[in-house]
Amino acid sequence: MPKVSVIMLVQDNAAHLAEALRSVLEQTFRDFEFLIADDGSTDGSRDVLADFAQADRRIAVQENAASIGPGRSLNALLAVARGEFVARMEADDRCGRERFEALVRALDSAPGTDVVFSDVMLMDGEGREVCPKWRPRSVRGVLRWLPAYPFITHSAVMLRRTVFDRIGGYNERCPVGQDWELWLRLMASGARFEALPRTLLWYRINPAGAGARCGAARPLGPYERAAVCLANRARRRALACLAALPVTQRLQVLARGLVPQGSVLWWMRLRGNVAPGGTVARLHAQGTSPPDTLTAESRNLVERNRRIHDRIAARYETDHVEIYNPTEQARIRNSLRQALDLVRTDTREPEVLDYGSGTGNLTAHLLALGAHVVAADVSPAILAELRRQMDHSGNLRTMVINGTNLELLPDASVDLVATYSVLHHVPDYLGIVSEFARVVKPGGVILIDHEMCPGYWQRDETYLQYWRALHPPRSLIGGVRHKLMRSLSARAWHGLLHRKLERLRSRLDGRPYVSPQGDIHVRPDDHIDWQAIRNRLEPACEILLERDYLVCRETSEPAPIWQAWKDRCTDMRLLLARRIPQPHGQRAGATGDG
């Protein structure tokens, strides 16, 4: 059995294919199989592949009569791959002769490493070097910016075969950027990345764009070369290209060089040009049509929520005493046990999606109750904290989601969808509810918990009395001390400034107000519409339970104030629904207008 499986996708790459194949076959490391999928080429690529396959038995070619897409083609190669490690190769790139040897040595010497990648040299259509591809020097920096920019090049990577088994291979619904989407899922799953600071790959730049056929690659002009060099911080190489440019173009290139790349990335994030929680939504917007496309406003709101939760991941539990107290935790476990009892069978444990998992509030209970859990969140930092706390349970998988749909999950794939205190963070929460109805199996259950009910936003006198009992007035000295400490707190000033600016932006732009905690639908003029949720669920689902309750906000047990008021007012709602089996051929999701 070979040590390494090399996989390559070919689609009309005849112009550079022979060069790429030779660079693989001439490696100093020889123990590999070379699996190639031709995805409907019409330019002579198949003849090139046939010649090389006849000359070298390590090559195995799969030919698709018509194009089936990169994701499906790559997954078909993975299905027959036998190697301990998997290396990806593009059909128009070129390997250094020691690439495989160096990457195999790096993985063998670090058993805890899942992914290793090398540095990259950029070249033009004729194979002439342009400049080294820039990336943050530390792996931590690369991963920090990975949701904003794909610093890891596909052909520069070698992975353990087991990581594909763990996360399920490539996303077949991504028309481009399958590698970027894969890195984000690997990062969320807790995979360990390492960098090899050595140039082992030559990457061919295609001025026609990343999604264009590589046979169209051409030489770069002086302006394009200078711009590429500046984008990759190779300023000396950029200046060498300026002599051939007119004065106006020289000034344009120099102006681009004055803007640091980090500033450009932050501007992209602020303008919403970076897909939230990863790249899935943006990539689909370039090609195929996903279940729901992100509007610019939704993309901005989801991205801001992701940044907020990335920032507060380490202190998430201490910031939410209304969740992490003994009384509320006992109520949560009882609700989950009730839902699991409805879907549990004698032959297997239920598959559960914890949507908006946070650091694992529901996940911890679900794992303790014996379920297999997919914890999904928009924040990679939150999911990393969850995996650290859950001790890498074999029944746990994590998934970075885009905040607008569940495109990574097929129809009718889970027994239970559970979400707790999440919908009010989601711009299009009704679209997500429709996705719940799509991914849950017939007879499966949807649990929506800890969302505001009318008792919260109407704030009648009884509820206000409860709040006054929960927060009694301080003494004069205590009040002065409290205000003095808050005035010295940077966090308090940051929160105050955030609230003022958000209210001003909301008033000027007419967009939803977002609190410092990422809350959106929590005010009298913008709150969860429970009738609209029922309309989205029915008739695909039947409502089993809809109950309002008063959440406990005391850390002690017993909780005397909560005990005194729990039967007099409410502020949260629990909804439990079961999906009704649909007639054959009918789509699972509900379509109510809401």
N, C-alpha and C positions, 0 to 999 in steps of 0.2 A: 504494500500500500504506500503511495507517495506521501512525502512529508508535507508538501504544499500543493494546493489546487489553485491554479491561475485561471481566472475567468475574464473573458473579453466579449464585449458586444460590438458587432459590426453592422453598420447600415450605410452603404454607399461611401465607403472609406478607401476606395481603391488607390487613390493618389498617394497615401502614406502608409497603407497597410503593410506592405512588405518590410518597410523599415521598422515598424513596431514589432512585427513577428520576429524578425532577426534579432532585435535587441533582447527579446525574451529567451529565444532559443540559445543565444550565446552567453547566457549567465554562467558564472563560475560555480554556482550551486546548481546541481543537475537533478536532484530528486524531486521532480514536480510533474504534475499532469497539466496539460494546457487545454482548457475547455472553452470553446468559442461558439457563440450563437450568432448566426446571420439572420437579421430581422428584416427579411424581404428586400435585400439589395438588388439593384438593377444596373449597376455600373461596372460590372466585372469583378467585384470583390469576391464572388464565389469561386471564380477561376483561380484567383490568387490563393485563396484558402485551400482549394483542392490540391494545388501544386505543393504547398508546404506540408499538408497533411500526408501526402504520399511519401514525402522525403523524411518525415519525423513521426515516429509512432506515438510520441507523447501528445500529439494534437488529436482532439476529437471535436468534430464540428456538428452542431445541430442547425438545420436549415428550416426557417419558417417560410412557408409558401407566401404568406402575406404578413405584414407587420402586425405584431401583437403587443408592441410597447416594450420599453426598456425594463420596467419592473417585472413583468411576467417572464421575459426572456432571461433575466438574471436569476430569478427564483428557480427557473427550470434547470439552469446550470448548477445552482446550489444543491438541488435535489439529487444530483448524481455525483457531486463532488465527494471525494474520499479522503482528502488531505486533512491533517491536523490543523493546518493554517490555511487561510484563504487570502490570496493577493488579487487585487483588481488591476486590470490594465486597459487603458483606452486604445482604440485602434489607430490613433494618430499621434500618440506620444512615443517617447523613446526612453528606455531604461539604461541606467548605468550598469556595467557588467557585474558589479558586486552588489546590486540592489537586494536580491533575494538572500544572499549569504549574510549580509549585514542585518536585515530585518529578522531572519530566522534566529541568528545569534542573540539579538536583543530580546526576543520572546522566550527563548530557551533559558536565558540567564535571569529572567524575571517572571516566575510562574504566576505572580499576581496581576501581571499586565495583560489586558485584553486586546488593546489596539496600539500599534506603534506606527508612526509616520515619519517620513524623512523630509528634508528641505527640498525645494523645487527650483529649477532654472526655467525661466520662460523663454520660448523661442518663437520665431515667426513661421509663416507658411513654408519657407524654404529651408527651415531648420537652423537658421542663424540665431545665436543667443541674443536675447534682449536685455534681461537683468534677472537677478534672483527674485523669486516671489517673497514679498515681505510677510512676516507674521510676528505676533508677540513672542518674545524670546522664551517665556515660561509657558509650560503646559497650562498652568492655571489661567494665564492671560488669554490663551487661545480658547479655552472653554468658557471663560467669562464673556467673550465677545462672539462666541459661536452662534447664538440666536440672531445676531445682527449681521454676521459676515462669515462665509465659509472659508476659513483660513486653512482647513485640512483638505488637501487635494486627493481626489479619489485614487488615482494611480500611484500615489506615494504611500499607500497604506497596506499593512498586513494585519489580519485579525485572526483570532482563534475561531475555529469552526463552531465552538460551543456558544459564542455570543449570538450567532444567527439562529441557533436552535432556541435560545432564550427569548429573543424578541420577535421572531417570526419572519426574518428575511426583509426584502425590500418592499416598500409600499407600492403596490401595482397601480395605484390611482394617481401617482405623481408623473406628469408628462415630462418634466425636467427636474433636475436637482435631487435625484433619488439619494445621492450620497449625503447631501446636506441634511435631508430629512432623517436619514439613517443615523448620522452622528448625533442628532438631537435626541433620538430615542435611546441610543446607547448611553448618552450622558445621563438621561433621566433614569435609566435602569441601574445606574451605579457602576457602569463599566469604567475600568481604569485605562486612561490614555497615557502614552509616553511618546516623547519626541526624540528623534535621532538627528542631532545637528550636523547633518552631512547631506550634500546634494547627490541624490540617487535617481532623480527623475527629471527629464526634460519635457516640459508641458507646452504643447503647440497652441498659440493664441489664434483664435478664429475671429477676424474683425466682423464677420457676419453675425456673430452672437453665439451664445452657448447652446441655443437650441437648433442652430443651423447645421446642415450636413457638413461634415468635416472636409469633404472633398472640395468645398468652396474656399478653403483657407488660402490666403494670398500673403505676399510680403507686406510688412508694415511700412508705411511712409514715415518720414522724419517726424511729423507732428504726432502720429500715433505712437511711435517709439518713445518720443519724449514724454507723452502723457502717461504711458504705461510705466516708464521709469519713475516718474514723479509719484504715481500712485503707490509704488512699491519702495519709495524712499531711496531710490538709486539716483541721487541728484547729479552726481558727476557724469553718469552715462546720459542723463537727460540734457545736460548742458552741451555735451558733445554733438547732439542732434540739432541744436539750435542754429548752427551756422547755415544750414540749408533752408531755413525758414524765412519768410518775409517778416518784417518788423512787427506787424500786427499779430501774427501767430506766435512770435517769440514772447510778446507781452502776455498773450493768453496763457501760454504754457507756464511762464513765470508766475502769473497770478494764481494758477492752480497749485503751484508748488509752495505758495505762502500759507495754504490752509492745511493744518495737521490732519492726518488721517483720522485720529481719534475724534476730532471736532466734526468731521464729515459723518462718522458713524453716529455720534450723538444727535446731529441734525436729522439724519435719516430716521432715527427712532422717534424724535419729537414730531416729525412731519408724518409719521405713520407709514413710511415706506418700507419698514421692516415688519414682517409678518409676526403677529403676537405669539409668544410661547414657542417660536420656531418659524417654519417657512411653509407649512402645508397650505394655508389659505392663499398666500401670494403666488405660490407655484401653480396652484390650480387656476388662479385668475389668468395665467399666461396661456393655458391650453384647454384642458377639458373643463366641463362644468360640474362643480361639486354639488352636494345636496343644497347648500346655501352658500352664497358668496358674501364675503365680508364687505360692508360698506366702509368708506374711509373713517366715518365717525365710530363705528363699532370697532374697527381695527385699533383706533387710537385708545378707546376706552379699555379694551382687553389688554393692550400693551401696557397701559398705565397700571392696571390691576396687577399684571405680572411683575412690574418693577416694584410695586409696593410690597408684594408678598415675597419677592426675592430678598428685599431689604429686612423684613421682619421675621424671616424664617426661624432664626435661632430663638426668638423671644415670643413666638406665636402663642404658645400655651399660657404663658404668664400674662399676656395681654387680653385673654378671653376667660375671665373668671366666671362669666355667665355660662360657659360651656364646661370648663374643667373644674367642676365641684362634685362632691359625692352624690348629691341628690339628682343632678341632671345626668350624670354618667349612668346611674342606675336606671333612670327613665329611658335613656338611649338604648341600653342593652336590652331592656324588655321589649322595646319597639322592634329592634332588629331580630330578636328571637322570634317574635310573633310573625314577622315577614318571612324569615327563613323556614319556619314550620309550614308555611303555605307552599313552598317550592321544594322542600327537601324530599328525597326519595331514598329507598333502601339500597339502591345500587351505586349511588355516587353522591358526592357533596356538591352543593350548588355553586355555580359560577356567578360572582357578584361584581358589578361595576360600582366602585365608590367614586362618584363624579364630584370633582372639586374636593379631593381628599384632604387638602391641607397637610398637616404633619401626622395625620393618621388617627383622628378622633374616631371615625366609624371603622376604619381598617383594623385597628387594634381589637375592637369588639368582634368584628366579623371573623378574624383569624382565630380568636379564642373560641368562637362558636363553631369552628370547623369548616368554614367556607374557603373557597379559592377566590382570591380577590385581585382585581385589576384596579389599582389606585391611579386615578387620572387627575391631572392638574395642569394649569397653564404655567406654573412656576417650576423650573428645573431645580432651583435651590430648595424649595419646599419638599419636592420629591426626594432630593438627596438627604434631607433631614429625616424624612419618613423612613427611608431605608436604613439609615443609621440607627434609628430607634427600634425598628421592627426585627433587628437581628437577622436580616436576610432570610426570612422565612421562605421555605420551598413552595408555599402556597400563595406567594405574593409576586405580582408583576406590577410595574409602574409604566405610565404612559403620559407623555407630554401632549396636551390637547391645544386646539387653537381658539377655544372659547366661543365658537359659533356653531359647531356641529361635531358629530362623532364619526367622521369619515374613515377613521382607522378601524372601526368595528363593523363587521358585516351584519346584515339583517338577522334578527332572531338568534343572537349569539350568546346572550347571558340570561340567567334565571332571575336575577334580581338587580334592579338599578336603585341605588340608595344615594341620596344627596341630602346634606345637612348644612343649613345656613350658607347656601351658595347662590341660589337663583337671583337674589337681589344684587349680586355682583355682576351678573351677566347682562350685557346690553340687550340682546334678543333672547330673553329667557323663555319666551313661548316657542321659539324655534328649537331650543334645547329640549323642551318638554316633548315636542313632536319627535325628536331624535330618540328620546327615551322609549317612546312607543314603538319605534322602528327596531331598536336593537334588542328589546326584551323578547324572550321566546313566548309562543302561545302558552297561556297558563302561568306565565311569569308575572312578577310583581314589581311595581314602581313605588318607592317610598320617598316622599318629599317631606322633609322635617325642618323645624326651626326657621320658618319663614313668617314674616310679620302678618298678623291678621288685623281686621278692623279695630280691635281693641287697642292696638299699638298706635296707629296713626290718628285715630279719633281722639285719644287722650281725654276721656271723660273724667269727671271729678273723682270717681272711685279709683281710677288708675293713677291719677295725680296724687291722691292720698297715699297710695302704696309707695310711690316714688319718694314722697316726703318721709314716710316711715323708714324706707331703706337708706335714705341720705339725710339724717337729722341735721339741723343747723349746728354749726360749731360755736363754741364760746368765742368771745371777742378776741382773746389772746390766740386761741387756736385758729380762728379765721385769718388773723393778721399773719401768723406764722405760715399758714398754707399759701396765702397769696404771695408772700415773700419768697418762699421756696419755688413756686411756679414761675415767678419773675426771673429767677436765676437759672431756670431749666431751659437748656437749648432745645430740648425736644418739645417743650410746651410752646416756645416761640415759633419753632418750625411748624407745629400743628396749627397755630393761630394764623400765621402767614399763609399756609396752604389753604385754609378755609376761606380767608378773605379773597385770595387770588382766584380760587375756584368759583366762588359766588360771582365775582366780577366777570370772569370768562363766561360763565353760564348765562349771565344776564345779557352780555354783549353778543354772544354767538348763538344763543337760543339752544344750547346743547345741555344734556343732563349734567347735574352737579355730582361730582365724585368726592366722597369724604376722604380724609387721610387714611382710612382703613380700606378704601376701595368700594364702599357702599354706594349704590346708585338708586335702586328702587325702594327707598325707605322713608319717603316724605308724603305728606297728605296729597300733594299734587303729582307725585310719581311713586306709586307703590305697586306691589304684587297684585295682579287682578286674578282672583281665584276663580271667577266665573269663566274667564278666558282660558285658564289652565284646564278647567273641566271640559270646555269646548274642544280643546286640542286633544284631550285624551279620549273623549267619547266620539263615535261609538266603538273605536278600536279597543277601549278598555272599559271595565266597569269599576265604579268607585266603591271600595269596600269600607273605607273609614275616612271621615273628615272631622277632626276634633281640634278645638282651640284649647290652649292651656297657658298657664302662667309659668314662664321659665324661672328657675331658681337662680338668684344672683348672689347667694351667700356661700362662702367657702366652708363654713362650719357645718357639722352634722350632729344633731338636727339643725334645721334652718328655721328658727322661730318666726321670723317675719314672713317668709314664704308660706309657712304652714297657716299663718293667720289670714293670708290674703288669697291663697290659691283657688278658693271657691267663690271669690267675689269679683275677680277681674281676670282678663286674659291678654296676652300680647303675641303669642306664637301659634302656629297651626301645624298639625301633622295630617298628611293625606296619604292614603294607601289605596292603590288601584291594581287591578289584575287585567292582563291583556286577554281578550277573548280570541280564541282561534278564528282566523279569517278564512273565507272560502278560498279554494285553490286559485292562485294566480293574482289575487288581490294584494296590493301593497300594504305593508304592515302599518305605516305611520298614519296618524290621524291628520285630518285636513281642515279642521274647524278654523274659522276666521279669527276667532278670539277678539 
